[in-house]
Structures are given as C-alpha cells and as structure tokens.
Amino acid sequence: MKSRLRLLFSVAVGALLCMPLLPVCGADDAVKVSVVTDRPEALYACGEEARFLVTVTDEGGAVTAGSVECTLTLDGGNKLATLTGELGPQATEITGELQEPGVLLCTAVYTDGGKRHVGSAGAAYDPYQIQPSAPEPADFDRFWDRAKNRLARVAMDPILEKSEQHSTPDVSVYKISLGNIAGSRVYGWFGLPNRAGKFPAILTVPYAGVYPTPANWTDWARRGFIAMGISAHDYDCDLPKETYEELNGGAIRGYPFRGRESANSYYFMRVFLSCVRSIDYLTSRPEWDGETLIVTGSSQGGGLSIVSAGLDQRVTGIAANVPALCDHTGAMVGRQAGWPRLIPSGDELAVERVTRVSQYYDAVNFARRIKCPTIMAVGLVDRTCPPSGIFAAFNQIQGPKQMEITPLMGHSQSAEYGLLRDRWIPQQAFGPGPALQMR
C-alpha cells in the first residue's frame, strides 16, 4: 500500500551546518558508520525538516573519500528515497520530513572492499500522535472473555519445590508450575520474603526464545515483593541447556508462528493465559497485600506486560521495555510490523486469514484497555520492535504513563530506563513517586 506520508529530501556534503567529522572509536577499531539527527532528542513536528548527518571512520580516523548509499524509509517499511552522498571533510547531510505522525528512518551503507558497514538514525514526528494501523475486532472482548473462562475451569494446581541453591536466609525461592489450558502448565520461579507481613506482588514475563527461565527474576523478593518469573513454554524452567536447544530446533521451532491460521489455535493463546494464571496465583497468596501487582518484561516480555494489563484489571502497573507484539498490521499503512512479523507475504488467502487472527493478539488492542500507571521504553533505530508500533500501543493507554525514548538505541535496554524501572516499581508499592511524563 502506498504511504500516505509525503517526504521531502535532499543530499549535500558539508551543507548548512558545516559539521566536522566526529571520530567514532570501537573496541575492535572497525569501520564505523555513524548517523545522527540534528536534534539530540530526534523529535520533530510534522512538516519540520530533519537533518541526518552521516560520518564514516576507519580505526578512529575520518574517511573523506568514497560515498555512502542512504535509504529513507517509513520506520523500516515503505522505501521513500534512496540517495548517494559523497564523503568529504564535513558530514554528509541527508534531509527529509514527514507530513503525518511517524518515524523517518535513515539507513546509511558504506562499502569497503566488498564489505558493507551500516549505520542508522530515526527522526520521530509527533510520535505521541501515532495511531494503530487497524481497528480492533468487534468481538475482541468476547473472544478473550471466553478464553479466560476456559482457563478458569482449569484447576490452578500449584506445585512448588524449594530451591536451596537459590534461597537465602532472607528469601525462599521455589520452582513452580501451575495448571493451564489444554493440559499444559505454566513453569517458572516463585520468591517469597522470609518474614511475616503482607507484600506487593510482581510478575516478570519472558523475552523471546527457548531457554532456562532465570531464577534471578525472583530477586524482587529481596526488595519486599512476592515475586514470580515465568517461561512462555510448556516445559520445565531449568532443564539442561542442550534440551532447550533441541526444543528450539524441533518441538517448538518457530513457535511465534505456530497455529497462526486460527485465533483459537495460535501458540500465544496459552502464553497470554499463562500470564493470567500467574496473576491468579500471586493474588491467591495469603502474603499478598491485596493492592499492588506489577508486571514487567522486555521485548516479548514487554508485549506480554501490555497484554497482561489489558486482560486483567488486577494489574496495577506495568514496566514494558521495547515491547514486541505491537501493530502486527503495520504494513497496511506502510510501516514495519513489530516482532514477530506475524503476517506472511505471498498467498492472499493466508495473508487475509492471519491478518484477522493477528488482531486478537496485537498488544495495541490490549493497550486500549489499560488504565493503570505505565512506563515504557523505545529505541528509535530498533528494527526488531519498530518504534512506530510501540508508540501506537503507548498512545492507546488511558492511565498515567511515561515513555523513555533513546534516539540511537536498537533492540536493547537503556541505562536510563533501567534506573527508571528500578526506582518506579518500588514507588508503586511503597510510596508515591513523581508524576509520570510523556517524554
């Protein structure tokens, strides 16, 4: 589909800003391509010009001969322009603008001896106005109410096994499993402070992959929480590494796409309900304070944090770093969909079918139902979970919220967000903190 956004662009060498080349030194002294925007915060109003400044260094020294191929896209989706810039004593400048909210991504490629070196930067245009790419299904709530009712008919059946390895005098840590739909179980770790009292609860939900669930996700118990961290999969949480590698290559290979032809058979049905079942357990514990339940995670876990709060009003706050599962239908408006790029290309019937299914599993639609306080983080050059989809989800949240934007970060976690999260979560439980701000 043709983008609705109009792009203006130009290319110049050392133009206007006459910015000198800045050396970029890496640990391996490799060739580096650096792209930055003329505004450190990389935020623009629609119609304003963004200037992308491209520099190349080799072992810390400026490269002043040759050229770079620069591509401007709508956040990794529709290609808007391909330009060639000549390197020289000043930065190569690429300019562009968007007329509607979105993220303009500039990707620069320098080829040296047949090897490509890539750098990129994003310019966010009125990002707090970015909207979802598609409406939600009319029966979205009915669909998930039926799913939760299905889960409610399954006995919770908690099985706990204390881990002496991970327990301390202050905290008891247990392997835990809980009953889930279709005869499956939720596997993870549970941590409990070794003192009398009532405690807030926190659930850590998993990033993507097939791996042993980290026991340290219960470390919040050392800070006065009842804490749980879970796996996405129907397998014990601390099997040998080789077993997970076999599963990843066989039994659950390509799990993000399994069953995607039907909303009732898609793999993430039991994953989403695993989050609800974990909330069931945490809120059933006599040690729970009856008030606070935080869900937190990164990437897939960031998406699951949004889903958890949208599915279950018992969640009182979420901290979601670079969330996946956002805006599966992004290609409908010319931008890149979020992980896992659920909708296939090619067969028209398959595209139509999976598109319909994807809307029941899009974090954007769960975000519409969130009223609790939320913190979120985004990197403007994240190609795994593109920022446009993350903003589309964030902008639907109805409660107090704050976005931590890192302009040159890809799919990662910034130090600033880590500090914010580690300060903010205890504030939700133990005392008021500063008001959240969109920034």
Secondary structure as a PSIPRED ss2 file (coil, helix, strand):
# PSIPRED VFORMAT (PSIPRED V4.0)

   1 M C   1.000  0.000  0.000
   2 K C   1.000  0.000  0.000
   3 S C   1.000  0.000  0.000
   4 R C   1.000  0.000  0.000
   5 L C   1.000  0.000  0.000
   6 R C   1.000  0.000  0.000
   7 L C   1.000  0.000  0.000
   8 L E   0.000  0.000  1.000
   9 F E   0.000  0.000  1.000
  10 S E   0.000  0.000  1.000
  11 V E   0.000  0.000  1.000
  12 A E   0.000  0.000  1.000
  13 V E   0.000  0.000  1.000
  14 G C   1.000  0.000  0.000
  15 A C   1.000  0.000  0.000
  16 L C   1.000  0.000  0.000
  17 L C   1.000  0.000  0.000
  18 C C   1.000  0.000  0.000
  19 M C   1.000  0.000  0.000
  20 P E   0.000  0.000  1.000
  21 L C   1.000  0.000  0.000
  22 L C   1.000  0.000  0.000
  23 P C   1.000  0.000  0.000
  24 V C   1.000  0.000  0.000
  25 C C   1.000  0.000  0.000
  26 G C   1.000  0.000  0.000
  27 A C   1.000  0.000  0.000
  28 D C   1.000  0.000  0.000
  29 D C   1.000  0.000  0.000
  30 A C   1.000  0.000  0.000
  31 V C   1.000  0.000  0.000
  32 K E   0.000  0.000  1.000
  33 V E   0.000  0.000  1.000
  34 S E   0.000  0.000  1.000
  35 V E   0.000  0.000  1.000
  36 V E   0.000  0.000  1.000
  37 T E   0.000  0.000  1.000
  38 D C   1.000  0.000  0.000
  39 R C   1.000  0.000  0.000
  40 P C   1.000  0.000  0.000
  41 E C   1.000  0.000  0.000
  42 A C   1.000  0.000  0.000
  43 L E   0.000  0.000  1.000
  44 Y E   0.000  0.000  1.000
  45 A C   1.000  0.000  0.000
  46 C C   1.000  0.000  0.000
  47 G C   1.000  0.000  0.000
  48 E C   1.000  0.000  0.000
  49 E C   1.000  0.000  0.000
  50 A E   0.000  0.000  1.000
  51 R E   0.000  0.000  1.000
  52 F E   0.000  0.000  1.000
  53 L E   0.000  0.000  1.000
  54 V E   0.000  0.000  1.000
  55 T E   0.000  0.000  1.000
  56 V E   0.000  0.000  1.000
  57 T E   0.000  0.000  1.000
  58 D E   0.000  0.000  1.000
  59 E C   1.000  0.000  0.000
  60 G C   1.000  0.000  0.000
  61 G E   0.000  0.000  1.000
  62 A E   0.000  0.000  1.000
  63 V C   1.000  0.000  0.000
  64 T C   1.000  0.000  0.000
  65 A C   1.000  0.000  0.000
  66 G C   1.000  0.000  0.000
  67 S E   0.000  0.000  1.000
  68 V E   0.000  0.000  1.000
  69 E E   0.000  0.000  1.000
  70 C E   0.000  0.000  1.000
  71 T E   0.000  0.000  1.000
  72 L E   0.000  0.000  1.000
  73 T E   0.000  0.000  1.000
  74 L E   0.000  0.000  1.000
  75 D C   1.000  0.000  0.000
  76 G C   1.000  0.000  0.000
  77 G C   1.000  0.000  0.000
  78 N C   1.000  0.000  0.000
  79 K E   0.000  0.000  1.000
  80 L E   0.000  0.000  1.000
  81 A E   0.000  0.000  1.000
  82 T E   0.000  0.000  1.000
  83 L E   0.000  0.000  1.000
  84 T E   0.000  0.000  1.000
  85 G E   0.000  0.000  1.000
  86 E E   0.000  0.000  1.000
  87 L C   1.000  0.000  0.000
  88 G C   1.000  0.000  0.000
  89 P C   1.000  0.000  0.000
  90 Q E   0.000  0.000  1.000
  91 A C   1.000  0.000  0.000
  92 T E   0.000  0.000  1.000
  93 E E   0.000  0.000  1.000
  94 I E   0.000  0.000  1.000
  95 T E   0.000  0.000  1.000
  96 G E   0.000  0.000  1.000
  97 E E   0.000  0.000  1.000
  98 L C   1.000  0.000  0.000
  99 Q C   1.000  0.000  0.000
 100 E C   1.000  0.000  0.000
 101 P C   1.000  0.000  0.000
 102 G E   0.000  0.000  1.000
 103 V E   0.000  0.000  1.000
 104 L E   0.000  0.000  1.000
 105 L E   0.000  0.000  1.000
 106 C E   0.000  0.000  1.000
 107 T E   0.000  0.000  1.000
 108 A E   0.000  0.000  1.000
 109 V E   0.000  0.000  1.000
 110 Y E   0.000  0.000  1.000
 111 T E   0.000  0.000  1.000
 112 D E   0.000  0.000  1.000
 113 G C   1.000  0.000  0.000
 114 G C   1.000  0.000  0.000
 115 K E   0.000  0.000  1.000
 116 R E   0.000  0.000  1.000
 117 H E   0.000  0.000  1.000
 118 V E   0.000  0.000  1.000
 119 G E   0.000  0.000  1.000
 120 S E   0.000  0.000  1.000
 121 A E   0.000  0.000  1.000
 122 G E   0.000  0.000  1.000
 123 A E   0.000  0.000  1.000
 124 A E   0.000  0.000  1.000
 125 Y E   0.000  0.000  1.000
 126 D C   1.000  0.000  0.000
 127 P H   0.000  1.000  0.000
 128 Y H   0.000  1.000  0.000
 129 Q H   0.000  1.000  0.000
 130 I C   1.000  0.000  0.000
 131 Q C   1.000  0.000  0.000
 132 P C   1.000  0.000  0.000
 133 S C   1.000  0.000  0.000
 134 A C   1.000  0.000  0.000
 135 P C   1.000  0.000  0.000
 136 E C   1.000  0.000  0.000
 137 P C   1.000  0.000  0.000
 138 A C   1.000  0.000  0.000
 139 D C   1.000  0.000  0.000
 140 F H   0.000  1.000  0.000
 141 D H   0.000  1.000  0.000
 142 R H   0.000  1.000  0.000
 143 F H   0.000  1.000  0.000
 144 W H   0.000  1.000  0.000
 145 D H   0.000  1.000  0.000
 146 R H   0.000  1.000  0.000
 147 A H   0.000  1.000  0.000
 148 K H   0.000  1.000  0.000
 149 N H   0.000  1.000  0.000
 150 R H   0.000  1.000  0.000
 151 L H   0.000  1.000  0.000
 152 A H   0.000  1.000  0.000
 153 R C   1.000  0.000  0.000
 154 V C   1.000  0.000  0.000
 155 A C   1.000  0.000  0.000
 156 M C   1.000  0.000  0.000
 157 D C   1.000  0.000  0.000
 158 P C   1.000  0.000  0.000
 159 I E   0.000  0.000  1.000
 160 L E   0.000  0.000  1.000
 161 E E   0.000  0.000  1.000
 162 K E   0.000  0.000  1.000
 163 S C   1.000  0.000  0.000
 164 E C   1.000  0.000  0.000
 165 Q C   1.000  0.000  0.000
 166 H C   1.000  0.000  0.000
 167 S C   1.000  0.000  0.000
 168 T C   1.000  0.000  0.000
 169 P C   1.000  0.000  0.000
 170 D C   1.000  0.000  0.000
 171 V E   0.000  0.000  1.000
 172 S E   0.000  0.000  1.000
 173 V E   0.000  0.000  1.000
 174 Y E   0.000  0.000  1.000
 175 K E   0.000  0.000  1.000
 176 I E   0.000  0.000  1.000
 177 S E   0.000  0.000  1.000
 178 L E   0.000  0.000  1.000
 179 G E   0.000  0.000  1.000
 180 N C   1.000  0.000  0.000
 181 I H   0.000  1.000  0.000
 182 A H   0.000  1.000  0.000
 183 G H   0.000  1.000  0.000
 184 S C   1.000  0.000  0.000
 185 R E   0.000  0.000  1.000
 186 V E   0.000  0.000  1.000
 187 Y E   0.000  0.000  1.000
 188 G E   0.000  0.000  1.000
 189 W E   0.000  0.000  1.000
 190 F E   0.000  0.000  1.000
 191 G E   0.000  0.000  1.000
 192 L E   0.000  0.000  1.000
 193 P E   0.000  0.000  1.000
 194 N C   1.000  0.000  0.000
 195 R C   1.000  0.000  0.000
 196 A C   1.000  0.000  0.000
 197 G C   1.000  0.000  0.000
 198 K C   1.000  0.000  0.000
 199 F E   0.000  0.000  1.000
 200 P E   0.000  0.000  1.000
 201 A E   0.000  0.000  1.000
 202 I E   0.000  0.000  1.000
 203 L E   0.000  0.000  1.000
 204 T E   0.000  0.000  1.000
 205 V C   1.000  0.000  0.000
 206 P C   1.000  0.000  0.000
 207 Y C   1.000  0.000  0.000
 208 A C   1.000  0.000  0.000
 209 G C   1.000  0.000  0.000
 210 V C   1.000  0.000  0.000
 211 Y C   1.000  0.000  0.000
 212 P C   1.000  0.000  0.000
 213 T C   1.000  0.000  0.000
 214 P C   1.000  0.000  0.000
 215 A H   0.000  1.000  0.000
 216 N H   0.000  1.000  0.000
 217 W H   0.000  1.000  0.000
 218 T H   0.000  1.000  0.000
 219 D H   0.000  1.000  0.000
 220 W H   0.000  1.000  0.000
 221 A H   0.000  1.000  0.000
 222 R H   0.000  1.000  0.000
 223 R H   0.000  1.000  0.000
 224 G C   1.000  0.000  0.000
 225 F C   1.000  0.000  0.000
 226 I E   0.000  0.000  1.000
 227 A E   0.000  0.000  1.000
 228 M E   0.000  0.000  1.000
 229 G E   0.000  0.000  1.000
 230 I E   0.000  0.000  1.000
 231 S C   1.000  0.000  0.000
 232 A C   1.000  0.000  0.000
 233 H C   1.000  0.000  0.000
 234 D C   1.000  0.000  0.000
 235 Y C   1.000  0.000  0.000
 236 D C   1.000  0.000  0.000
 237 C C   1.000  0.000  0.000
 238 D C   1.000  0.000  0.000
 239 L C   1.000  0.000  0.000
 240 P C   1.000  0.000  0.000
 241 K H   0.000  1.000  0.000
 242 E H   0.000  1.000  0.000
 243 T H   0.000  1.000  0.000
 244 Y H   0.000  1.000  0.000
 245 E H   0.000  1.000  0.000
 246 E H   0.000  1.000  0.000
 247 L H   0.000  1.000  0.000
 248 N H   0.000  1.000  0.000
 249 G H   0.000  1.000  0.000
 250 G C   1.000  0.000  0.000
 251 A C   1.000  0.000  0.000
 252 I C   1.000  0.000  0.000
 253 R C   1.000  0.000  0.000
 254 G C   1.000  0.000  0.000
 255 Y H   0.000  1.000  0.000
 256 P H   0.000  1.000  0.000
 257 F H   0.000  1.000  0.000
 258 R C   1.000  0.000  0.000
 259 G C   1.000  0.000  0.000
 260 R C   1.000  0.000  0.000
 261 E C   1.000  0.000  0.000
 262 S C   1.000  0.000  0.000
 263 A C   1.000  0.000  0.000
 264 N C   1.000  0.000  0.000
 265 S C   1.000  0.000  0.000
 266 Y C   1.000  0.000  0.000
 267 Y C   1.000  0.000  0.000
 268 F H   0.000  1.000  0.000
 269 M H   0.000  1.000  0.000
 270 R H   0.000  1.000  0.000
 271 V H   0.000  1.000  0.000
 272 F H   0.000  1.000  0.000
 273 L H   0.000  1.000  0.000
 274 S H   0.000  1.000  0.000
 275 C H   0.000  1.000  0.000
 276 V H   0.000  1.000  0.000
 277 R H   0.000  1.000  0.000
 278 S H   0.000  1.000  0.000
 279 I H   0.000  1.000  0.000
 280 D H   0.000  1.000  0.000
 281 Y H   0.000  1.000  0.000
 282 L H   0.000  1.000  0.000
 283 T H   0.000  1.000  0.000
 284 S H   0.000  1.000  0.000
 285 R C   1.000  0.000  0.000
 286 P C   1.000  0.000  0.000
 287 E C   1.000  0.000  0.000
 288 W E   0.000  0.000  1.000
 289 D E   0.000  0.000  1.000
 290 G E   0.000  0.000  1.000
 291 E E   0.000  0.000  1.000
 292 T E   0.000  0.000  1.000
 293 L E   0.000  0.000  1.000
 294 I E   0.000  0.000  1.000
 295 V E   0.000  0.000  1.000
 296 T E   0.000  0.000  1.000
 297 G E   0.000  0.000  1.000
 298 S E   0.000  0.000  1.000
 299 S C   1.000  0.000  0.000
 300 Q H   0.000  1.000  0.000
 301 G H   0.000  1.000  0.000
 302 G H   0.000  1.000  0.000
 303 G H   0.000  1.000  0.000
 304 L H   0.000  1.000  0.000
 305 S H   0.000  1.000  0.000
 306 I H   0.000  1.000  0.000
 307 V H   0.000  1.000  0.000
 308 S H   0.000  1.000  0.000
 309 A H   0.000  1.000  0.000
 310 G H   0.000  1.000  0.000
 311 L H   0.000  1.000  0.000
 312 D C   1.000  0.000  0.000
 313 Q C   1.000  0.000  0.000
 314 R C   1.000  0.000  0.000
 315 V C   1.000  0.000  0.000
 316 T C   1.000  0.000  0.000
 317 G E   0.000  0.000  1.000
 318 I E   0.000  0.000  1.000
 319 A E   0.000  0.000  1.000
 320 A E   0.000  0.000  1.000
 321 N E   0.000  0.000  1.000
 322 V C   1.000  0.000  0.000
 323 P C   1.000  0.000  0.000
 324 A C   1.000  0.000  0.000
 325 L C   1.000  0.000  0.000
 326 C C   1.000  0.000  0.000
 327 D C   1.000  0.000  0.000
 328 H C   1.000  0.000  0.000
 329 T C   1.000  0.000  0.000
 330 G H   0.000  1.000  0.000
 331 A H   0.000  1.000  0.000
 332 M H   0.000  1.000  0.000
 333 V H   0.000  1.000  0.000
 334 G C   1.000  0.000  0.000
 335 R C   1.000  0.000  0.000
 336 Q C   1.000  0.000  0.000
 337 A C   1.000  0.000  0.000
 338 G C   1.000  0.000  0.000
 339 W C   1.000  0.000  0.000
 340 P C   1.000  0.000  0.000
 341 R C   1.000  0.000  0.000
 342 L C   1.000  0.000  0.000
 343 I C   1.000  0.000  0.000
 344 P C   1.000  0.000  0.000
 345 S C   1.000  0.000  0.000
 346 G C   1.000  0.000  0.000
 347 D C   1.000  0.000  0.000
 348 E H   0.000  1.000  0.000
 349 L H   0.000  1.000  0.000
 350 A H   0.000  1.000  0.000
 351 V H   0.000  1.000  0.000
 352 E H   0.000  1.000  0.000
 353 R H   0.000  1.000  0.000
 354 V H   0.000  1.000  0.000
 355 T H   0.000  1.000  0.000
 356 R H   0.000  1.000  0.000
 357 V H   0.000  1.000  0.000
 358 S H   0.000  1.000  0.000
 359 Q C   1.000  0.000  0.000
 360 Y C   1.000  0.000  0.000
 361 Y C   1.000  0.000  0.000
 362 D C   1.000  0.000  0.000
 363 A H   0.000  1.000  0.000
 364 V H   0.000  1.000  0.000
 365 N H   0.000  1.000  0.000
 366 F H   0.000  1.000  0.000
 367 A H   0.000  1.000  0.000
 368 R C   1.000  0.000  0.000
 369 R C   1.000  0.000  0.000
 370 I C   1.000  0.000  0.000
 371 K C   1.000  0.000  0.000
 372 C C   1.000  0.000  0.000
 373 P C   1.000  0.000  0.000
 374 T E   0.000  0.000  1.000
 375 I E   0.000  0.000  1.000
 376 M E   0.000  0.000  1.000
 377 A E   0.000  0.000  1.000
 378 V E   0.000  0.000  1.000
 379 G E   0.000  0.000  1.000
 380 L C   1.000  0.000  0.000
 381 V C   1.000  0.000  0.000
 382 D C   1.000  0.000  0.000
 383 R C   1.000  0.000  0.000
 384 T C   1.000  0.000  0.000
 385 C C   1.000  0.000  0.000
 386 P C   1.000  0.000  0.000
 387 P H   0.000  1.000  0.000
 388 S H   0.000  1.000  0.000
 389 G H   0.000  1.000  0.000
 390 I H   0.000  1.000  0.000
 391 F H   0.000  1.000  0.000
 392 A H   0.000  1.000  0.000
 393 A H   0.000  1.000  0.000
 394 F H   0.000  1.000  0.000
 395 N C   1.000  0.000  0.000
 396 Q C   1.000  0.000  0.000
 397 I C   1.000  0.000  0.000
 398 Q C   1.000  0.000  0.000
 399 G C   1.000  0.000  0.000
 400 P C   1.000  0.000  0.000
 401 K E   0.000  0.000  1.000
 402 Q E   0.000  0.000  1.000
 403 M E   0.000  0.000  1.000
 404 E E   0.000  0.000  1.000
 405 I E   0.000  0.000  1.000
 406 T E   0.000  0.000  1.000
 407 P C   1.000  0.000  0.000
 408 L C   1.000  0.000  0.000
 409 M C   1.000  0.000  0.000
 410 G C   1.000  0.000  0.000
 411 H C   1.000  0.000  0.000
 412 S C   1.000  0.000  0.000
 413 Q C   1.000  0.000  0.000
 414 S C   1.000  0.000  0.000
 415 A H   0.000  1.000  0.000
 416 E H   0.000  1.000  0.000
 417 Y H   0.000  1.000  0.000
 418 G H   0.000  1.000  0.000
 419 L H   0.000  1.000  0.000
 420 L H   0.000  1.000  0.000
 421 R H   0.000  1.000  0.000
 422 D H   0.000  1.000  0.000
 423 R H   0.000  1.000  0.000
 424 W H   0.000  1.000  0.000
 425 I H   0.000  1.000  0.000
 426 P H   0.000  1.000  0.000
 427 Q H   0.000  1.000  0.000
 428 Q H   0.000  1.000  0.000
 429 A H   0.000  1.000  0.000
 430 F H   0.000  1.000  0.000
 431 G C   1.000  0.000  0.000
 432 P C   1.000  0.000  0.000
 433 G C   1.000  0.000  0.000
 434 P C   1.000  0.000  0.000
 435 A C   1.000  0.000  0.000
 436 L C   1.000  0.000  0.000
 437 Q C   1.000  0.000  0.000
 438 M C   1.000  0.000  0.000
 439 R C   1.000  0.000  0.000
